[in-house]
Amino acid sequence: MTTEQFARMEHAPGFLAALDQSGGSTPKALRLYGIGEDAWESDEDMFSIIHAMRERITTSPSFDGSRILGAILFENTMDRMIEGRPSARYLWEVKEVVPFLKVDKGLEAEVRGVQLMKPIPGLGPLLARARANGVFGTKMRSVIRLADDEGVASVVSQQFRIAEEILAGGLVPIIEPEVAIDSPQKAAAETLLKDALLAGLDRLGGSGKVMFKLTLPEEPGFYNVLVDHPGVLKVVALSGGYTREEANRRLALNAGVVASFSRALTEGLNASQSAGEFDAMLDSSIASIYQASMT
């Protein structure tokens, strides 16, 4: 983390590109990109194919720091190269895009309407490796499906506990307690979550700023108190399964919140597209998400 990266995250316009599909979500991402599971024989083959997709995105003329503020990488991506440079260094040194790293290892089974994160063994060494690669911050995801007081409290407690470790390791954590968009209690779950996040910030005190990655809320401006909180560097929104059009519509209703879209960012991209077609589609996607982020 550098002071220049911190200043960009705090003041520069733009949004985050979520390029962190892991083992569980990669096959679906590739299928949407036009590549079926018969295209690989091993996980290594699969990760090489999706890295080629990510490399095509990040090396596109449309993808740079003028509209893309940061990018979230999967660990496997951080360990690979883009145009002869380590991926995170390529993003920052060539594109002026601030690199983040997904550090969670997936989700536990649902209990009390939520899914906690699985244990993260070797987090300390991973953070050290991320710092050595020029990574600015991290991201970790939990899921909330029901408005259960104890369930939501357990998600937020786990997130902040690990966030403190990440801050102590010299990186900025993105706390992502995703509220499922198909939750039958979505608005009520969001109320519980906001209260829990504010309490977590109070407990954190002045030990460092965090970021939040949150589902677009039912009530416009619902997370303004987090956007304005002195302990929060940035609030970003996940697309969560909404189409890009719907995600952008909802995002534009939440001033101060910027996108951190994955599937909505890559919607419409296809492996069979020519370079010109691919760049035009990506440029259109980036432009629409940027506009919604700046509203």
C-alpha positions as CSV (number, residue, x, y, z in Angstrom):
1,M,0.0,0.0,0.0
2,T,1.3,3.4,-1.0
3,T,0.2,6.9,-0.1
4,E,-0.5,7.5,-3.7
5,Q,-2.8,4.4,-3.9
6,F,-4.6,5.5,-0.7
7,A,-5.2,9.0,-2.1
8,R,-6.6,7.6,-5.3
9,M,-9.0,5.3,-3.4
10,E,-10.1,8.2,-1.2
11,H,-10.5,11.0,-3.8
12,A,-10.3,9.8,-7.5
13,P,-13.4,9.0,-9.5
14,G,-14.1,5.5,-10.7
15,F,-15.2,2.1,-9.6
16,L,-13.8,-1.3,-8.8
17,A,-13.6,-4.2,-11.3
18,A,-14.2,-7.6,-9.5
19,L,-12.0,-10.1,-11.4
20,D,-11.8,-12.5,-8.5
21,Q,-13.9,-15.5,-9.6
22,S,-12.4,-18.5,-7.7
23,G,-12.7,-22.3,-8.2
24,G,-16.4,-22.4,-7.5
25,S,-17.5,-19.5,-9.6
26,T,-15.0,-19.8,-12.5
27,P,-16.9,-22.4,-14.6
28,K,-20.0,-20.2,-14.7
29,A,-18.0,-17.2,-15.6
30,L,-16.4,-19.0,-18.4
31,R,-19.7,-20.4,-19.6
32,L,-21.1,-16.9,-19.8
33,Y,-18.0,-16.0,-21.8
34,G,-18.7,-18.7,-24.3
35,I,-16.3,-21.4,-23.0
36,G,-17.8,-24.7,-21.8
37,E,-16.4,-27.1,-19.3
38,D,-15.2,-29.5,-22.0
39,A,-12.5,-26.9,-22.8
40,W,-10.3,-28.0,-19.8
41,E,-9.2,-31.2,-18.2
42,S,-7.9,-29.9,-14.9
43,D,-8.2,-27.0,-12.5
44,E,-4.9,-25.7,-13.7
45,D,-6.2,-25.6,-17.3
46,M,-9.4,-23.9,-16.1
47,F,-7.4,-21.2,-14.3
48,S,-5.2,-20.6,-17.3
49,I,-8.2,-20.1,-19.5
50,I,-9.9,-17.6,-17.1
51,H,-6.5,-15.8,-16.7
52,A,-6.5,-15.4,-20.4
53,M,-10.0,-13.8,-20.2
54,R,-8.8,-11.5,-17.4
55,E,-5.7,-10.6,-19.3
56,R,-7.8,-9.7,-22.3
57,I,-10.0,-7.4,-20.1
58,T,-7.1,-5.7,-18.3
59,T,-5.0,-5.1,-21.4
60,S,-7.9,-3.7,-23.3
61,P,-7.5,0.0,-24.2
62,S,-10.9,0.6,-22.4
63,F,-9.5,-0.6,-19.1
64,D,-7.4,2.0,-17.3
65,G,-7.3,4.2,-14.3
66,S,-9.4,7.0,-15.9
67,R,-12.6,5.0,-15.0
68,I,-11.4,1.9,-13.2
69,L,-10.3,2.9,-9.7
70,G,-9.3,-0.6,-8.5
71,A,-9.5,-4.3,-9.4
72,I,-10.0,-7.3,-7.1
73,L,-7.9,-10.4,-8.0
74,F,-8.1,-14.0,-7.1
75,E,-4.9,-15.4,-5.5
76,N,-4.2,-17.5,-8.6
77,T,-4.3,-14.4,-10.7
78,M,-1.9,-12.5,-8.4
79,D,0.6,-15.3,-8.9
80,R,0.4,-15.0,-12.7
81,M,1.8,-12.5,-15.2
82,I,0.2,-9.9,-17.5
83,E,2.4,-8.7,-20.4
84,G,5.6,-9.9,-18.5
85,R,4.8,-8.3,-15.2
86,P,3.2,-9.8,-12.0
87,S,-0.6,-9.1,-12.4
88,A,-1.0,-6.7,-9.5
89,R,2.1,-4.7,-10.5
90,Y,0.8,-4.5,-14.1
91,L,-2.5,-3.1,-12.9
92,W,-0.8,-0.3,-10.9
93,E,2.3,0.4,-12.8
94,V,0.8,0.3,-16.3
95,K,-2.9,1.0,-15.9
96,E,-2.9,3.0,-12.6
97,V,-5.5,0.7,-11.2
98,V,-5.2,-0.1,-7.5
99,P,-4.9,-3.9,-6.9
100,F,-6.9,-5.8,-4.2
101,L,-6.7,-9.5,-3.4
102,K,-9.6,-11.9,-2.5
103,V,-8.4,-13.7,0.7
104,D,-11.4,-15.8,1.8
105,K,-11.6,-19.5,1.1
106,G,-15.3,-19.8,0.5
107,L,-18.4,-20.2,2.6
108,E,-19.5,-22.5,5.4
109,A,-22.9,-24.2,5.3
110,E,-25.9,-22.0,6.2
111,V,-26.7,-21.6,9.9
112,R,-29.2,-19.1,11.3
113,G,-29.8,-17.7,7.8
114,V,-26.2,-16.8,7.1
115,Q,-23.0,-18.4,5.7
116,L,-19.8,-17.5,7.5
117,M,-16.5,-17.7,5.9
118,K,-14.5,-20.9,6.1
119,P,-11.2,-20.6,8.1
120,I,-8.4,-18.8,6.3
121,P,-5.2,-20.7,7.0
122,G,-2.0,-19.0,6.3
123,L,-3.5,-15.5,6.2
124,G,-0.4,-13.9,7.6
125,P,2.0,-15.2,4.9
126,L,-0.6,-14.5,2.2
127,L,-0.8,-10.8,3.3
128,A,3.0,-10.6,3.3
129,R,3.0,-12.0,-0.2
130,A,0.3,-9.6,-1.3
131,R,2.3,-6.6,0.1
132,A,5.4,-7.8,-1.8
133,N,3.3,-7.9,-5.0
134,G,2.2,-4.3,-4.5
135,V,-1.4,-5.1,-3.4
136,F,-3.3,-2.3,-1.6
137,G,-6.1,-4.2,0.1
138,T,-8.1,-7.4,0.5
139,K,-11.7,-8.6,0.0
140,M,-13.6,-11.3,1.9
141,R,-17.2,-12.4,1.4
142,S,-19.9,-13.8,3.7
143,V,-23.6,-14.2,2.8
144,I,-26.8,-13.2,4.6
145,R,-30.0,-14.8,3.6
146,L,-32.4,-14.1,6.5
147,A,-32.9,-11.3,9.0
148,D,-31.7,-13.3,12.0
149,D,-30.1,-11.1,14.7
150,E,-27.6,-13.7,15.8
151,G,-26.8,-14.8,12.3
152,V,-26.0,-11.3,11.1
153,A,-24.1,-10.5,14.3
154,S,-21.9,-13.6,13.7
155,V,-21.1,-12.5,10.1
156,V,-20.1,-9.0,11.1
157,S,-18.1,-10.2,14.1
158,Q,-16.1,-12.6,12.0
159,Q,-15.5,-10.0,9.3
160,F,-14.2,-7.3,11.7
161,R,-12.1,-9.8,13.5
162,I,-10.2,-10.8,10.3
163,A,-10.3,-7.1,9.2
164,E,-8.2,-6.2,12.2
165,E,-5.6,-8.8,11.3
166,I,-5.5,-7.4,7.8
167,L,-5.1,-3.9,9.0
168,A,-2.3,-5.0,11.3
169,G,-0.7,-6.6,8.2
170,G,-0.5,-3.3,6.4
171,L,-3.4,-3.7,4.0
172,V,-6.9,-2.2,3.7
173,P,-9.7,-4.8,4.1
174,I,-12.9,-4.8,2.1
175,I,-15.6,-6.2,4.3
176,E,-18.2,-7.9,2.2
177,P,-21.3,-9.2,4.0
178,E,-23.5,-9.8,0.9
179,V,-27.3,-9.8,1.5
180,A,-28.8,-12.2,-1.1
181,I,-30.9,-10.3,-3.6
182,D,-33.6,-13.1,-3.4
183,S,-33.8,-13.0,0.4
184,P,-37.5,-12.9,1.5
185,Q,-36.3,-10.5,4.3
186,K,-33.9,-8.4,2.3
187,A,-34.8,-5.0,3.7
188,A,-35.0,-6.2,7.3
189,A,-31.6,-8.0,6.9
190,E,-30.1,-4.7,5.6
191,T,-31.4,-2.9,8.7
192,L,-29.7,-5.4,11.0
193,L,-26.6,-5.3,8.9
194,K,-26.2,-1.6,9.0
195,D,-26.6,-1.4,12.7
196,A,-24.0,-4.2,13.2
197,L,-21.5,-2.5,10.8
198,L,-21.8,0.7,12.7
199,A,-21.2,-1.1,16.0
200,G,-18.2,-2.8,14.4
201,L,-16.7,0.5,13.4
202,D,-17.1,1.8,16.9
203,R,-15.2,-1.2,18.3
204,L,-12.5,-0.8,15.7
205,G,-11.9,2.8,16.8
206,G,-9.0,4.5,15.1
207,S,-6.9,1.4,14.2
208,G,-7.4,2.0,10.5
209,K,-9.9,2.6,7.7
210,V,-11.9,-0.2,6.2
211,M,-14.0,-0.5,3.0
212,F,-17.4,-2.1,2.6
213,K,-18.8,-4.1,-0.3
214,L,-22.5,-4.3,0.0
215,T,-25.6,-5.4,-1.8
216,L,-27.5,-2.6,-3.4
217,P,-30.2,-1.7,-0.8
218,E,-33.9,-1.6,-1.1
219,E,-34.0,1.9,0.3
220,P,-32.0,4.5,-1.8
221,G,-29.3,6.2,0.3
222,F,-29.7,3.6,3.0
223,Y,-25.9,3.3,3.6
224,N,-25.2,7.1,3.5
225,V,-24.1,6.9,7.2
226,L,-21.4,4.4,6.2
227,V,-20.3,6.5,3.2
228,D,-19.8,9.5,5.5
229,H,-18.2,7.6,8.4
230,P,-14.7,8.7,9.2
231,G,-13.6,5.1,9.6
232,V,-14.7,4.1,6.1
233,L,-12.4,4.7,3.1
234,K,-15.0,3.7,0.5
235,V,-18.4,1.9,0.1
236,V,-18.7,-0.1,-3.0
237,A,-21.6,-2.2,-4.3
238,L,-21.8,-5.7,-5.7
239,S,-24.2,-6.6,-8.5
240,G,-25.3,-9.7,-6.8
241,G,-27.0,-11.3,-9.7
242,Y,-28.8,-8.2,-11.0
243,T,-28.4,-7.5,-14.7
244,R,-26.0,-4.7,-15.5
245,E,-29.0,-2.4,-16.3
246,E,-30.8,-3.1,-13.0
247,A,-27.5,-2.9,-11.0
248,N,-26.7,0.5,-12.6
249,R,-30.3,1.8,-12.0
250,R,-30.0,0.9,-8.3
251,L,-26.5,2.1,-8.0
252,A,-27.4,5.6,-9.4
253,L,-29.9,6.0,-6.5
254,N,-27.1,5.6,-3.9
255,A,-24.9,8.7,-4.0
256,G,-21.3,8.2,-2.8
257,V,-21.4,4.4,-3.4
258,V,-19.5,3.1,-6.4
259,A,-19.6,-0.2,-8.2
260,S,-17.6,-3.3,-7.6
261,F,-19.2,-5.5,-10.3
262,S,-18.1,-8.9,-11.5
263,R,-20.7,-10.6,-13.7
264,A,-22.4,-7.2,-14.6
265,L,-19.0,-5.9,-15.8
266,T,-18.3,-8.8,-18.1
267,E,-21.9,-9.2,-19.3
268,G,-21.9,-9.4,-23.1
269,L,-18.2,-10.3,-23.5
270,N,-17.5,-13.5,-25.5
271,A,-14.4,-15.4,-26.3
272,S,-15.4,-15.5,-30.0
273,Q,-15.5,-11.7,-30.3
274,S,-12.9,-9.9,-32.4
275,A,-10.6,-7.5,-30.6
276,G,-12.6,-4.6,-31.9
277,E,-15.9,-6.1,-30.8
278,F,-14.6,-7.1,-27.4
279,D,-13.1,-3.6,-26.7
280,A,-16.3,-1.9,-27.9
281,M,-18.5,-4.1,-25.6
282,L,-16.1,-3.6,-22.6
283,D,-15.9,0.1,-23.2
284,S,-19.7,0.4,-23.3
285,S,-20.0,-1.6,-20.1
286,I,-17.3,0.4,-18.3
287,A,-18.9,3.7,-19.4
288,S,-22.4,2.7,-18.1
289,I,-21.0,1.5,-14.7
290,Y,-18.8,4.6,-14.4
291,Q,-21.7,6.9,-15.0
292,A,-23.9,5.1,-12.5
293,S,-21.1,5.2,-10.0
294,M,-20.6,8.9,-10.4
295,T,-24.3,9.8,-10.1
